[in-house]
């Protein structure tokens, strides 16, 4: 798997990591053991970047438990998502407890109360309790505010949606991130599974097999990561076998312009 520098964060990340939205929001012991197995398979595949959030129910806690005894092998990205500074501080305190006293990338989720939370994250950065600061948003209508945050010079990564059907970041966000040296974490690589509702026939993927991809999911991940401005994609899955398949898409050779246009055509069929 390719390892990439995540902008100016100082973090070296795998091209394919893992999201935990929904899939790690569990409470039953059996389900938590299954989450640990998914994490085990991810680490074995080199996909050691895990993204979570207090917005995802039990996911922060479950991820922390799944990483017990091997926290140093993982890169953990989480988020603060709170309307007040007091609530944000409580979220940060809990996250640090879940993840061994340090979070590698701490993001302001959906830009909620970002000015106050940014000050708090700066303090934690100075204390060495977080490795880098980022911000996220999924709505194109919020990208103007996201650009404002990017231009403060106080964040070094952003998390945004990108796939063949959601390409709004190509207009201004990707160019600005490149100019500022800001890392890109790609959420929703499968358009919240919308790209799986009518997948192309496997025969139509044959022209892409020389790039090391066999499944539609692998094709979509490679489409994203073939843009060198994108550093890590974070598909979520509850199936250990899919973790390995996803990770395999995170290495070259990469699609060129013609292949990316072909995948875009397949996605719009």
N, C-alpha and C positions, 0 to 999 in steps of 0.2 A: 504494500500500500504506500502511496506517495505521502510524505510528510511535508507540510507546508507551514511557513511562518505566517501566523495570523496577524497580518498588518504590523503595526508597531506595538503589539501587546507583549512581545517577548515570548509568546507561547508557540511551541511547535506542535501542530495539530495534524491528525490523520485527515485525509481528504473526505472520508466518510465517518461520521460519528453516529450518535443515537439520540433521538428525542424520547422523552418519557411521558408525554401528554397522553392521558387515558390508559396507556398500557401498564403504567406502574401505579396507577391510582387504585390500589387494592388493600384489603385488610386481612383477609384470611391467610392462615399460615401456609397453606398449600400454594396459594397464589404468590406469596412473598418468596417462597422457595423457588418457584418458577421464574420469578424476576431475577433471582440470584443466578439461575442457570443461563438466562439470557445475557446477563452481564458477563458471566464466565466465557460464554461463546464470543461475545463482542471483544473482550480483552484478548482472547486467543487469536482472533482475526485481525488484531491491530486497531480495531475501532474503539479507542480508549477515551474518546471525548463524549461526555454525557451531559445533556441539557435538561434542566428541570425548572420548576417554579412553584412557589406557594399557591399559585392559581390552579395547579394541577392536583389538587386534593392531597392524597397521601404520597404522591410521587417523590417529593424531596426526602421524606423519611424512609421510604422503601428503597430508594437508590442508596442512601447512606448505609442502610443495613446490608444491602447487597454488596457493598464495597468494604465491609468490615474485614480487616486483616489484609487488605490489599489497596488501601486508599492511595498509596504512593504510585500505583500503577495507572491511575486514572487522572484525567483532566475533567474537573467538574465545573459546569457553568450553571448558575442559577440566577434568580431575579428577585428584585424587590418590587412589590405590587401592592401599594397602600396609599390611601388618600392623605394620610397624616404622617409626619415625621416619627411620631411615637410608635405607630403601628409598624412603620418601616424598620425602625430600630429593633423591634421585637422579632420581625421576620429575619433580619440579618443575624441576630443572636441565635435563633433556632437553627438557621442554616449552617452556621459555623459549628454548632454542636453536632449536627447530623454528619458533617463532613470533615471531622478531624481537626477543626480549628482553622481551616483555610478553604477558601473558594478560589478557583483559578481564574474564572471570569464572572464578574458580578454585573448583571445587566438591569437597567431600569425598564420594567415591563410595560410596554405600550405607552411609555413616556408619562405615566401617571405621577404627578407631583415631582417632576424630574429635577427641578432646581434644588429643592430641599434634599432629596435623596442623593443628588450628585455631590453635595457638600459632605454628606455622611459617608459616602463611598470613598471620597478623597481621603477622609480621615482614616478609614480602614486600610486604604492602600498604603498610606504612610506608616501604619502600624505593621505592615507585612501580612495582614490577615486575608487580603485578596491580591490576586496577581494582576488583574487588569479590569478596566471598567468598560461597559458597553451599554447599548440602548436597543430596544426592539420596537417594532410596530408592524402590523400586518395590513393596515388600510392605506391605499394610495393617497387618500385624502389627508392623511397625517404626515406624508413625506415632506411637506414644507417645514413642519415643526421639527421633524427628524433632521433635516438639513441644518436647522438652526443649532441643534444640539451638537451635530458633527463639527460645526464651525467654531464651537467653543474651544476646541483643542484639548478638551478634558476627557474624551472617550477615545478608545483605540479599536473598538469593534462595534458592529451593528448586526442585528439579526432581522432579516426581512424575507418575505416569500419570493420564490423564483422558480419557475418551471415553464414549459412551452406554452402554457395558457395564461400565465401571470407574469408579464414581462415589463411591468411598469418601471421597475428599478433601472432598466437599461437607459432611460431617458436622462435622468439627472443623478440618481443615487450612486450608481456604479462609477460614473466618471468622477464625481466628487470624492467618493471613497478612495479612488485611485490617487487623486491629487493630494489627499491628506494622509495617505498611508494607513487608512482604516481597514481593518479586517472584515470580511463578510462571512457570516454564518447564515446558511440558507435553510429556512424553515419551509414547510409545506412543499417538498420537492415533488410530491404526487398530487398536488392540488386537493389536499384533504381526501385522497382516494378518488377524486373525480376523474382522474386519468385512467382509472382501472375499470370504470363502468362500461366502456366500450373499447377494450384494448385491441390493438391491431392483431391480425392473424400472425402466428409465429413465422409463417413463410415470408412475411414482409420485413422481418428482422434479420433475415439471412444476409443481406448486404452489409450488415454491421458486425457480423461475427468475428471478422478479422481484428476488431478492436477489443476483443475479449469479453463481449457481452452476449448473453443468450436469452435473458428474460427482459420483459418490458420495464420492470423496475430498474434493472441494471442500465438499460438504455437511457432512461430518464435521468438517473443519477450522473451518468457519464455526460449527458447533454449539458447539465449544469456545470460540472467540474471541468469541462473542456473550455469554459471561459476562465482564463487565468486570473480574473479579478475575484472569482469566488473561491474561498479557501476551504470551507468544510460544509457538507450537507448533512442534515440530521433527520433522516427518516426514522419513524417510530415503528416498532414491530414487537409482537409478543411471541414470535416464532423463532426459536434459536437458529434454525436452518436459514432463515431469511437474513439473519445478521451476517452470516458468512457471505451469502450471495451479494448483499448490499456492499460489503467491504471490498469485494473483488472489483467492483466498478470504480473504486477509488485509486486506480493505477493506470498508467498509460498502456498502449498508445491512446491519444486523445482524438476526439472528432475534430475535423476541420469544418470550414464554413458549409460545404456541401452536405456533409453528414448532419450537421445541426439543422440545416434547412429541411432535410428529409425527415428528421425526427419531428420537427414542428408540423410538417404536413401530416404525419401519422397521428399526431396528437389532436389535430383538428378534424379528423375524419368523421 
